[in-house]
């Protein structure tokens, strides 16, 4: 262990000297609702935060320099495209416990079932240049009709009629990345993860589902991948492609089905090609689907409220908390680790 931390410190020093220095912690008070995602803009030396009903732009000292607030929906995970200067977030507007709590907290009208909608929110970050920027000025919405169909569907499992095909609760995790098994490592595609209800009494909700889009066309997914992880509460909270490890990380809320390991963090090897197979314990879906397999799982506590690879073995990982002043995000710098117990280690440890 001593040797491991000696090597770790040496790696941190080398990274700091060759790729730029970033604060160990970026501290932001998000107000009423907790943080859902974070993204780093290296060129502008800015960080972006989604706090459920608000989007914040900060400098690297955590000072808020721009915002979009009062969003009557669940603004989820974040990713950022440096070339186009667009951030992408998942956005849910729905009538379930989450949607009702947000609407009530804002004093806004609740969405009904038929109004439930899911979107990719494309945010022009350079337009967020002051407080409370109008939503329509900076955000373009792309409907995610595939998730809406699965969310609104009713299916039969073991003689029971259940809402929400595959247990779909909407959308959440989002990231840019290359294609599975492709030689090119360019961030050519946008991946969006389903939310999944943590119902322990049904057997058809043990997959996490990833929609893959061409960046030039966010109207229709080109692929729909199924990842067998066991059930997770509300699915992939944060999805993050890391070019350093060539993995896609999936941070989740721990599941509660006793037959599974119930990891909080999974990884998928982006070098592996998808394959076709039948779904397990999903009786209403008989056709083969595209699948990818996990290559690792960890009981790692953090990441579900923000996981941002820097691309060089460093990561900003959200450590969220709540104080009397509001919901807090500390984006804390970590480094990649070979420790089998944790894929990331805080640099200050």
Helices and strands as residue ranges (DSSP letters): H 2-19, E 25-31, E 37-41, E 46-50, E 55-59, E 64-68, E 74-81, E 86-93, H 97-106, G 113-115, E 117-124, G 125-127, H 135-138, E 139-143, H 145-152, E 154-157, E 160-163, G 165-167, E 168-177, E 189-196, E 207-214, E 223-228, E 233-242, E 247-253, E 265-269, E 275-277, E 289-291, E 294-298, E 307-309, E 314-323, E 326-336, E 344-346
